[in-house]
Amino acid sequence: MINLKKIINKSSFTSEVPASFVVFLVALPLCMGIAIASGLPPSRGLVTGIIGGIVVGAVSGSPLLVSGPAAGLAVIVAETVQQYGIEMVGPILLLAGLIQFLAGIFKLGQLFRAMSPAVIYGMLAGIGILIFTSQFHVMLDDKPRIHGIDNLISIPNTIYKAIFPIDGSTHHLAALIGITTIIILLLWEKFKPRSLKLIPGALVGVVIATTIATVYRLPIQYVDVPGSLLEAIQLPTPASFPRLIQASVLIDAMVIAFIASTESLLSAVAVDRLHTGPRTNFDRELTAQGIGNIICGFLGALPMTGVIARSSVNVEAGAKTRLSTMLHGLWLLILVIAAPSLLKIIPISSLAAILVFTGYKLIEVEHIRQLRNYGRFPLGIFFATLITIVVTDLITGVFIGILLTGILLIHKMSVLNIEIIKHENNRRIDIHLQGAATFIRLPKLANILELVPPEKELHVYLQDLAYIDHSCLDLLSMWAKQQEKMGSTLTMQWDRLIERNRKPYTL
């Protein structure tokens, strides 16, 4: 258990309180915006932010990691709402949280990090495109389409309706507010004074856009939050639990658990690079995320992950302990209880604009440059994952990426290069084996060895051989005996070869 008194005594309030307030300002618009992007009321995003701060922050394995609603899960939550209804979001999330909790208990935290960067980058870029295209419609007070490709194709039509409004529509006014938000965000991030560098551009954009909309009383859509936080809670119904054994529901729960865990643990790795304090306990962090999502599922809120954007702000603002993360959740709770009417004057188009910018940021060109350094295959996996997510859905895209990664691994493990060098005296022959000698390459190895003439001085080099299985080992043994019977002399490190076969992972 966390000793809160010990944390408070050791914390410097001059650093933790200001840092928590900065994180609160960053989290506020994102919690509501991601909820809207997920097809849920904004208040449920705030509930997730509160739980992520107060509860998960208290038991987290990464003290400076901030948890809350994540844009990366908005797409799959929106698909869940469309497919099963809003009442099933909670039970599915509860099941996903239980999977995370058990994974942490059984020490599987490190395994969730074993994911190809090509798949992760492709997934993030695909999610970025889906968020960008769906929230572009919301930013213009238009309805997003069901499928990602439909959102992409219909963008020109939405732009046309904003430029040439008909039937008294206010798409142009919403577009004005959205574009204003993005412009202010960009200008603030580029020209903000040093004394105000910790104030997030997203908040500045939303505040100015809200002021404009309020002063001119623009007839556009605004955030709808209940007067009481209890009204935002939707407990699971008894009828919803039997549906959890359906194959499609189980798959969705596992996908949410997998993506949430991967994003959380990768964010924890990134946070560890930003500070010199305690390192992340990945199993404990996974357990904490599971506890948070179980609670969020029970309350019908959004899924949560550890998020790098809010976490990096937390570190940059001077946080040293988990107290900052916990306090940011407390500020969210106080705001929702004390001033819900303040949230109701925020234009939805302004929050959607923040998500449009967030989606754009997820499409990192630098990731493509990094993958290009590793060859064509990782780049192909990246684009295959990205395109499949946009054209079909997130689950299929990630599955295709993992499948292609597996195929690439099998291909790499089956590569065996054999080089034969004949010396000038035509007496000595050097044979170099490089790669993995498995049964898949047995015919190739046998054919080449059969071409070696008798009565030669043979030197077989194995130092570049990563692995050899029993079938190829047996072939080499028989070939060596045959060569010796035919008058050849053979030099080969048999002891090392046999040891390598016993310990295939030792190079």
LOMI-407516 format. One record per residue (C-alpha): residue number from 1; residue in one letter; chain; y, z, x. Coordinates in steps of 0.05 Angstrom, whole numbers, plus 5000, padded with zeros to 4 digits. Layout:
% LOMI-407516
NUM A A Y Z X
...
END
This chain:
% LOMI-407516
1 M A 5000 5000 5000
2 I A 5072 4987 5021
3 N A 5113 5049 5037
4 L A 5180 5030 5006
5 K A 5214 5092 5032
6 K A 5193 5074 5103
7 I A 5220 5003 5093
8 I A 5287 5027 5066
9 N A 5295 5079 5121
10 K A 5282 5030 5176
11 S A 5323 4973 5145
12 S A 5395 4961 5160
13 F A 5429 4953 5093
14 T A 5485 4916 5128
15 S A 5435 4858 5139
16 E A 5383 4864 5084
17 V A 5429 4869 5023
18 P A 5474 4810 5042
19 A A 5413 4768 5060
20 S A 5380 4784 4993
21 F A 5443 4764 4956
22 V A 5446 4697 4992
23 V A 5372 4684 4975
24 F A 5387 4703 4903
25 L A 5443 4651 4900
26 V A 5396 4597 4927
27 A A 5338 4617 4881
28 L A 5378 4621 4816
29 P A 5390 4547 4804
30 L A 5323 4527 4832
31 C A 5284 4575 4788
32 M A 5315 4545 4725
33 G A 5315 4473 4749
34 I A 5241 4474 4769
35 A A 5224 4505 4702
36 I A 5260 4448 4666
37 A A 5225 4397 4711
38 S A 5158 4429 4693
39 G A 5170 4423 4618
40 L A 5180 4498 4608
41 P A 5240 4540 4587
42 P A 5287 4559 4645
43 S A 5275 4633 4631
44 R A 5202 4626 4653
45 G A 5224 4601 4721
46 L A 5267 4663 4727
47 V A 5208 4707 4710
48 T A 5168 4675 4766
49 G A 5226 4686 4814
50 I A 5230 4759 4795
51 I A 5155 4770 4804
52 G A 5155 4731 4869
53 G A 5210 4775 4897
54 I A 5194 4845 4872
55 V A 5117 4843 4868
56 V A 5094 4791 4919
57 G A 5150 4810 4967
58 A A 5123 4881 4968
59 V A 5051 4862 4987
60 S A 5063 4797 5024
61 G A 5028 4783 5089
62 S A 5091 4748 5114
63 P A 5149 4798 5105
64 L A 5205 4746 5109
65 L A 5171 4693 5065
66 V A 5205 4685 4998
67 S A 5161 4667 4938
68 G A 5181 4635 4873
69 P A 5176 4571 4833
70 A A 5163 4510 4877
71 A A 5183 4439 4864
72 G A 5116 4416 4891
73 L A 5080 4445 4831
74 A A 5129 4420 4778
75 V A 5092 4355 4770
76 I A 5024 4384 4757
77 V A 5052 4437 4710
78 A A 5087 4382 4670
79 E A 5021 4344 4666
80 T A 4986 4408 4643
81 V A 5037 4419 4588
82 Q A 5029 4347 4564
83 Q A 4953 4349 4566
84 Y A 4937 4419 4540
85 G A 5001 4446 4510
86 I A 5050 4499 4535
87 E A 5004 4555 4511
88 M A 4951 4537 4563
89 V A 4997 4541 4624
90 G A 4989 4616 4628
91 P A 4913 4620 4624
92 I A 4904 4562 4674
93 L A 4953 4596 4722
94 L A 4917 4662 4713
95 L A 4852 4628 4734
96 A A 4886 4595 4793
97 G A 4914 4662 4815
98 L A 4845 4693 4811
99 I A 4818 4637 4856
100 Q A 4873 4651 4907
101 F A 4860 4726 4903
102 L A 4786 4718 4916
103 A A 4799 4669 4972
104 G A 4843 4720 5006
105 I A 4792 4776 4996
106 F A 4737 4733 5027
107 K A 4782 4716 5087
108 L A 4792 4642 5072
109 G A 4866 4642 5089
110 Q A 4857 4602 5153
111 L A 4814 4549 5118
112 F A 4870 4531 5070
113 R A 4911 4510 5131
114 A A 4857 4460 5153
115 M A 4889 4401 5119
116 S A 4907 4334 5150
117 P A 4982 4327 5161
118 A A 4977 4256 5134
119 V A 4952 4283 5067
120 I A 5003 4339 5065
121 Y A 5062 4293 5082
122 G A 5037 4241 5033
123 M A 5029 4293 4979
124 L A 5100 4320 4990
125 A A 5130 4251 4991
126 G A 5092 4231 4928
127 I A 5115 4295 4893
128 G A 5185 4281 4918
129 I A 5185 4212 4886
130 L A 5157 4240 4820
131 I A 5209 4295 4818
132 F A 5265 4247 4836
133 T A 5246 4195 4783
134 S A 5233 4245 4727
135 Q A 5295 4288 4740
136 F A 5339 4226 4747
137 H A 5328 4216 4672
138 V A 5341 4289 4657
139 M A 5405 4286 4699
140 L A 5430 4233 4650
141 D A 5408 4274 4589
142 D A 5352 4224 4577
143 K A 5279 4242 4565
144 P A 5231 4233 4625
145 R A 5170 4190 4613
146 I A 5098 4215 4616
147 H A 5075 4179 4678
148 G A 5109 4175 4746
149 I A 5106 4099 4750
150 D A 5139 4094 4680
151 N A 5195 4140 4704
152 L A 5206 4095 4764
153 I A 5206 4030 4725
154 S A 5252 4055 4670
155 I A 5307 4080 4717
156 P A 5348 4016 4710
157 N A 5347 4022 4634
158 T A 5371 4095 4639
159 I A 5427 4074 4686
160 Y A 5447 4019 4637
161 K A 5452 4069 4579
162 A A 5496 4114 4623
163 I A 5543 4057 4641
164 F A 5545 4026 4571
165 P A 5535 4084 4522
166 I A 5518 4064 4451
167 D A 5516 4100 4384
168 G A 5561 4156 4409
169 S A 5512 4178 4463
170 T A 5537 4223 4519
171 H A 5493 4198 4575
172 H A 5554 4178 4615
173 L A 5583 4248 4611
174 A A 5517 4279 4635
175 A A 5515 4228 4691
176 L A 5585 4247 4711
177 I A 5565 4321 4716
178 G A 5501 4305 4754
179 I A 5535 4259 4804
180 T A 5591 4309 4813
181 T A 5540 4363 4829
182 I A 5506 4320 4883
183 I A 5572 4298 4914
184 I A 5597 4370 4919
185 L A 5529 4393 4947
186 L A 5532 4339 5002
187 L A 5605 4352 5019
188 W A 5595 4427 5022
189 E A 5535 4422 5068
190 K A 5575 4377 5115
191 F A 5644 4408 5114
192 K A 5633 4481 5092
193 P A 5674 4533 5131
194 R A 5637 4575 5181
195 S A 5655 4639 5145
196 L A 5620 4613 5083
197 K A 5561 4578 5117
198 L A 5509 4621 5081
199 I A 5534 4601 5011
200 P A 5485 4547 4987
201 G A 5513 4479 4969
202 A A 5469 4476 4907
203 L A 5503 4538 4879
204 V A 5573 4511 4894
205 G A 5556 4445 4860
206 V A 5528 4480 4798
207 V A 5588 4527 4793
208 I A 5640 4471 4797
209 A A 5600 4426 4750
210 T A 5593 4484 4700
211 T A 5668 4498 4705
212 I A 5685 4425 4690
213 A A 5636 4422 4631
214 T A 5663 4488 4603
215 V A 5737 4471 4610
216 Y A 5730 4403 4577
217 R A 5676 4427 4529
218 L A 5632 4367 4544
219 P A 5581 4352 4489
220 I A 5521 4351 4535
221 Q A 5457 4392 4540
222 Y A 5461 4463 4567
223 V A 5411 4515 4591
224 D A 5377 4553 4534
225 V A 5356 4623 4554
226 P A 5335 4678 4505
227 G A 5378 4739 4495
228 S A 5321 4784 4518
229 L A 5274 4772 4576
230 L A 5216 4794 4532
231 E A 5226 4732 4490
232 A A 5209 4689 4550
233 I A 5140 4720 4557
234 Q A 5080 4686 4525
235 L A 5016 4725 4532
236 P A 4950 4687 4531
237 T A 4916 4683 4463
238 P A 4842 4699 4455
239 A A 4829 4627 4434
240 S A 4855 4601 4501
241 F A 4803 4634 4546
242 P A 4742 4595 4522
243 R A 4778 4531 4542
244 L A 4779 4554 4614
245 I A 4706 4534 4623
246 Q A 4722 4461 4608
247 A A 4712 4418 4670
248 S A 4782 4387 4668
249 V A 4815 4455 4660
250 L A 4775 4484 4718
251 I A 4795 4426 4762
252 D A 4869 4435 4744
253 A A 4865 4509 4761
254 M A 4832 4495 4828
255 V A 4884 4442 4844
256 I A 4941 4490 4829
257 A A 4907 4543 4871
258 F A 4896 4494 4928
259 I A 4966 4465 4929
260 A A 5000 4532 4919
261 S A 4958 4563 4975
262 T A 4970 4505 5023
263 E A 5045 4504 5011
264 S A 5050 4580 5018
265 L A 5011 4584 5083
266 L A 5045 4524 5114
267 S A 5112 4555 5096
268 A A 5089 4620 5128
269 V A 5073 4583 5192
270 A A 5142 4552 5191
271 V A 5175 4620 5179
272 D A 5138 4650 5238
273 R A 5172 4599 5282
274 L A 5241 4622 5258
275 H A 5237 4695 5278
276 T A 5207 4742 5330
277 G A 5183 4796 5282
278 P A 5112 4809 5256
279 R A 5067 4748 5249
280 T A 5036 4728 5184
281 N A 4970 4757 5160
282 F A 4945 4695 5124
283 D A 4889 4728 5085
284 R A 4936 4782 5060
285 E A 4988 4729 5042
286 L A 4937 4690 5003
287 T A 4916 4753 4966
288 A A 4989 4769 4950
289 Q A 5001 4699 4923
290 G A 4939 4707 4880
291 I A 4965 4773 4852
292 G A 5032 4741 4837
293 N A 5002 4681 4801
294 I A 4955 4726 4761
295 I A 5015 4764 4735
296 C A 5054 4700 4723
297 G A 4995 4671 4686
298 F A 4989 4733 4643
299 L A 5063 4728 4625
300 G A 5062 4652 4614
301 A A 5110 4639 4671
302 L A 5111 4584 4725
303 P A 5064 4583 4785
304 M A 5093 4609 4849
305 T A 5086 4593 4923
306 G A 5118 4616 4986
307 V A 5176 4567 4996
308 I A 5206 4547 5062
309 A A 5276 4531 5037
310 R A 5291 4600 5010
311 S A 5252 4633 5067
312 S A 5292 4597 5121
313 V A 5357 4619 5086
314 N A 5330 4690 5085
315 V A 5318 4689 5161
316 E A 5384 4654 5175
317 A A 5421 4706 5133
318 G A 5396 4761 5179
319 A A 5338 4791 5141
320 K A 5290 4833 5184
321 T A 5242 4863 5133
322 R A 5211 4849 5065
323 L A 5267 4889 5031
324 S A 5311 4827 5028
325 T A 5258 4788 4990
326 M A 5246 4845 4942
327 L A 5320 4855 4928
328 H A 5331 4781 4912
329 G A 5280 4789 4856
330 L A 5317 4851 4832
331 W A 5384 4814 4829
332 L A 5350 4759 4787
333 L A 5324 4813 4740
334 I A 5392 4847 4733
335 L A 5426 4780 4718
336 V A 5376 4760 4664
337 I A 5382 4829 4631
338 A A 5457 4840 4638
339 A A 5487 4770 4631
340 P A 5441 4719 4598
341 S A 5502 4687 4564
342 L A 5528 4668 4633
343 L A 5467 4624 4643
344 K A 5476 4588 4577
345 I A 5540 4552 4600
346 I A 5503 4516 4657
347 P A 5493 4441 4642
348 I A 5420 4418 4648
349 S A 5444 4354 4681
350 S A 5473 4395 4739
351 L A 5407 4431 4750
352 A A 5370 4365 4746
353 A A 5416 4337 4799
354 I A 5395 4393 4846
355 L A 5322 4373 4833
356 V A 5339 4299 4845
357 F A 5367 4318 4913
358 T A 5306 4363 4926
359 G A 5259 4306 4909
360 Y A 5296 4261 4957
361 K A 5292 4313 5013
362 L A 5216 4317 5004
363 I A 5210 4244 5025
364 E A 5217 4257 5100
365 V A 5224 4193 5141
366 E A 5213 4236 5203
367 H A 5142 4250 5179
368 I A 5127 4176 5179
369 R A 5153 4170 5250
370 Q A 5109 4228 5272
371 L A 5046 4199 5240
372 R A 5060 4131 5271
373 N A 5050 4163 5339
374 Y A 4978 4179 5320
375 G A 4960 4108 5302
376 R A 4952 4065 5240
377 F A 4898 4107 5205
378 P A 4940 4170 5192
379 L A 4997 4125 5169
380 G A 4950 4089 5121
381 I A 4925 4156 5093
382 F A 4998 4177 5083
383 F A 5016 4116 5042
384 A A 4950 4115 5004
385 T A 4962 4187 4983
386 L A 5034 4174 4965
387 I A 5022 4110 4925
388 T A 4962 4138 4888
389 I A 5002 4200 4866
390 V A 5059 4157 4840
391 V A 5014 4105 4805
392 T A 4961 4153 4777
393 D A 4970 4229 4784
394 L A 4974 4284 4835
395 I A 4900 4305 4833
396 T A 4875 4234 4844
397 G A 4925 4223 4900
398 V A 4905 4286 4938
399 F A 4831 4270 4928
400 I A 4841 4199 4956
401 G A 4877 4228 5016
402 I A 4822 4279 5030
403 L A 4768 4225 5020
404 L A 4802 4178 5069
405 T A 4810 4234 5119
406 G A 4736 4248 5114
407 I A 4719 4175 5124
408 L A 4765 4173 5185
409 L A 4731 4236 5213
410 I A 4662 4204 5204
411 H A 4687 4142 5238
412 K A 4716 4181 5296
413 M A 4652 4221 5303
414 S A 4611 4158 5305
415 V A 4651 4123 5360
416 L A 4611 4114 5424
417 N A 4638 4074 5482
418 I A 4588 4052 5535
419 E A 4613 4022 5600
420 I A 4566 3993 5653
421 I A 4594 3981 5723
422 K A 4553 3941 5774
423 H A 4571 3951 5847
424 E A 4578 3894 5897
425 N A 4511 3906 5930
426 N A 4479 3896 5862
427 R A 4437 3958 5877
428 R A 4477 4014 5844
429 I A 4495 4015 5770
430 D A 4542 4067 5738
431 I A 4536 4081 5664
432 H A 4593 4118 5629
433 L A 4584 4147 5559
434 Q A 4647 4167 5520
435 G A 4654 4194 5449
436 A A 4598 4219 5404
437 A A 4526 4197 5413
438 T A 4496 4206 5343
439 F A 4440 4172 5305
440 I A 4492 4124 5275
441 R A 4502 4094 5345
442 L A 4429 4099 5366
443 P A 4415 4023 5358
444 K A 4477 4006 5400
445 L A 4457 4055 5455
446 A A 4384 4031 5455
447 N A 4404 3957 5460
448 I A 4450 3969 5519
449 L A 4401 4013 5557
450 E A 4346 3961 5549
451 L A 4390 3911 5586
452 V A 4392 3955 5649
453 P A 4345 3922 5701
454 P A 4291 3961 5739
455 E A 4290 3984 5811
456 K A 4363 4005 5812
457 E A 4403 4066 5833
458 L A 4427 4091 5766
459 H A 4484 4141 5757
460 V A 4496 4164 5685
461 Y A 4564 4200 5673
462 L A 4568 4246 5613
463 Q A 4632 4286 5624
464 D A 4669 4245 5570
465 L A 4614 4254 5519
466 A A 4639 4301 5465
467 Y A 4572 4308 5429
468 I A 4501 4282 5430
469 D A 4449 4294 5376
470 H A 4374 4302 5385
471 S A 4358 4230 5369
472 C A 4402 4201 5424
473 L A 4380 4257 5471
474 D A 4307 4237 5459
475 L A 4324 4164 5471
476 L A 4358 4179 5537
477 S A 4298 4222 5559
478 M A 4248 4166 5545
479 W A 4292 4113 5577
480 A A 4300 4156 5640
481 K A 4224 4164 5647
482 Q A 4213 4089 5637
483 Q A 4265 4073 5690
484 E A 4233 4120 5740
485 K A 4165 4088 5728
486 M A 4197 4020 5742
487 G A 4223 4042 5809
488 S A 4294 4065 5792
489 T A 4327 4128 5817
490 L A 4366 4166 5765
491 T A 4424 4215 5773
492 M A 4444 4251 5709
493 Q A 4464 4323 5692
494 W A 4405 4340 5646
495 D A 4419 4414 5643
496 R A 4491 4403 5620
497 L A 4468 4350 5570
498 I A 4416 4397 5538
499 E A 4467 4454 5535
500 R A 4517 4408 5501
501 N A 4465 4390 5449
502 R A 4453 4463 5435
503 K A 4528 4478 5429
504 P A 4558 4416 5397
505 Y A 4628 4445 5393
506 T A 4633 4464 5467
507 L A 4664 4409 5509
END
